[in-house]
């Protein structure tokens, strides 16, 4: 989903342009009035004295813009009716930490390889599990937890969450939480919506249940059979940055080929893999219009 940034700086710039346009119209009308009568011209002249010139409007707008701090670049004041609830797509960090996330909803044949690879490179990941997958492979769920990886909630039945009622959303999440707790002894606190689909109601419902909704800012798109491992690496590695969250699938067609190289290259470039709960910032935070979690 493409999210457009609307900063305070942009809003002030737009206001300045609008002010210039209005001033230009006023001046044009005033000048046009000279063609009618001397009294009209005098009235227009008097009105012009009370209206800021285009240059003055531009200067005032520039003064307002100059007052903006760096923090104002991402803090957007939006009318309450237009404010959109967002999950976390990435985290504002400068310490090289990134998170590898793996969604598990279909099959299990590559999970042993994934766990072996993560262990070999001493990487801890976050697995978002669906209920029917966890029911089919409880031993794999336990192995994931025993290896020190974090298990997140990916719903019980992998539905389109935005089409569900609030009660149905809660049911999807609670049933998976109960299932994971029965297998591992720990309840998930992270949630990823199936298909990456959500709306304000879904996000609010998820947070009301004590879960943090998590998306991603880098997608391997490894569920597409035609994508080669090199294509995946070429699209993922250049995008890596502090606080990134990478999306993979446990049944990704080329995951056995690309995962070791992805991890090796990222580590060689100074990145450290942590679980999503470790990546998230402590204390008061906000989520900007790009879905990036930042400290308040």
C-alpha angles and dihedrals in degrees: 000000000000114000118195119215115231108183130185087249090057091048092051091048091051090049090052092051090049091049091051091051092050092047091050091052091049092050092047091052091047093052092044089055091069089075091066116048141330090246091052090049092051090050091050090048091052091049091050090057090059094048122079114243121241089255092052091048091051092049092051091049090049090051090053091048092049089057092060115106125215090258090059089066091079104024106091124189106213128179107262093244092057100044112121124211111228136190121225112279096170140345130244102241136141100193100087095253118147134167130232112207126189123195116209119195106123133046128340107221095110099041094090090054091049093051092047091050093049090050092049092056095036092241125155115206138184117242118201106204132197119219098240089050092050090048091051096045109029091152090057090050090053092047091052092052095042090054090060098254121138120244118215131191117259094171130268100264105014096245130164095269096199089063093057129090119247089257092052092049090053091047092053092052100041095049092054091045090053092048094050092045091052090053102038106017092239130096119221119246097185126075133195119189116233112256087009087272122147145139134199092277093054093049093048091048092049093051091045087061091054097256128126112225112229130196127163139246095206121051122190090196084209092157089078109092094206094060110098122215089250091053089052093049092046091053097043108038098057090053097054113121137153110295096018121154114209123205120215134158126228089228096042108151095233101024092115088058103041104033099074092047093045091053095043094049094046092050091046088056093054101264122139122207116224134165118268093251088056092047094054116092121249123232128020112353141169133205115229126214091274091057091251114146112227136177114256 
